[in-house]
Amino acid sequence: MEPVVIFDNADASLKYHPDAKIVHHTFKHPMKGEPFRNVLLQGYEVMKKYGANKWLSDDRLHADALTEEDAGWATTVWSKMVMEAGWKYWALVVSSDLKSRMDMNAFIQLYYEQGVTIMVFTNPDEALTWLKSKN
């Protein structure tokens, strides 16, 4: 089944894969502030509406983008919302750059401690295949 495109613009895209209940965002460049938060909030709304529990984050082009304020918001406000909505699996796609991977460690640790099963990839197709294999 083809994914449902929630939006696709110059900044990001957000899709929903109904066959596997996956929310899938792709950042097309580094994003900060309200545009960054809006992508995550719209993904949360999709998660709630369809009962999704899997999230694919394609952040390969989002390297070095998070401000302290955005990181704080993501780890307090947004994380509480998606955990309450039933988030269980996260496929995180990062660039092959080592620094980009290291920058995500705090998020990975936080969500892992909250019960999210996480895998990190450099290829979005592999990430999608992994998420589709999860019940």
N, C-alpha and C positions, 0 to 999 in steps of 0.2 A: 504494500500500500504506500502511495506517495505521501510525503509529509505535507501537513497543512502549513502554509506560510502565514504566520501571524503578521509580520511586517518584514520588509527588506528595503533598507535605505542606504545612504552613503556611509553611515556610521556603523550599522550592525544589522544582523538579521536574526529573527526569532522564528523557529519552526516547532511544530508539534508532530511527533511520529505516533499516530493513533494505534498502530498495530502493536507497539511495544511500550506505549505510555511514556515517551521520552520528550522532555523539554530540551531544546537544542538552540543555544545562542552562538553566534559568531561575531566577534568584534573585528571590524575591518581596519581599525587603527587604534592607537591609544586613546582611551576615553576617560573623562573625569567628571565628577560632580553629577548634576542632574541627568545628563544623557546616559551616563553609566548606570545610575540608580534606576532610571526608567526601564532599561533593558531587563534588569533583574526583577523589578516589580511586575512588569508585564509577564515575565516567565512564571513568577509566583502565581499570578492570576490564572494562567493556563494550567498550572499544576493543580490548583484548587478546583477549577472548573471541570477538568477531565479525570481527576484522581490519579495523576501521574506521580511516580515516586522515583523517577530517574532523570538525571540532568547531564547533558553533554555541553561542556564549556569549551568552545574553540577560542582560546586566548593567545594563539600564536602571534597575532599582530598587536597584542595589548601589552607588550612588555614594558616594564617601568612606568606604568600609567597610574597605579593606585596612590592616591594621596593618603596621608594619615587619617584624614577625616573620612574618606571613602572606605578605607579599610575598617575603621571603627564602626561605621554604619553597617557594613556587610557582616561583620562578626557579632554584632549585637542585634540590631533591628531586623535586618533581612534574614539572618540565620534562624532567629526565633520563629519567624513566620513560616519559612520552608520546613523547618523541623516539625512544627505543629501540623503542617499540611501533609506530612508523611514521607519526606525525602529519605531515601534509603541508599541510592547508588549515584555516584558521581564519576563521570569520565572527564578528566581534565586534559585538554590538548594544549601543550606548550610548545614554544619554539625550541629548536635544538640547542639554543644558547644556554649554557650552564647557569648564568646569573638569573635568567628568567625562571628556571626551574627552582632555584634556591629561594627566590622571592615568594614562591607559593607555599613553602614549607609550613609556615604558621597557620595558614588556612587549612591545609591538609591535616595537620595535627588536630586542630580545633574540631573539624567536622568528623574526623575519625573518632575522637573521644566522645562525640555525641551519637555515635552509632552508624555513621554513613560509611558504606564500603566504597573505597576510592581506588582508582587506577589512573596513572598518569601516562599519557601517550604523546607522540609527536605526529601521529597520523590520524586524522579524524575518522577515516573509514574503519580503522582498527578499533577506535574508541566506540563507534556506533555498533560494530559487531559484538564487542564485549557487553555493552549495555543490553543489546537484544537477547543475549544469552542469560540474563538475570531475570528471575521471576519476581 
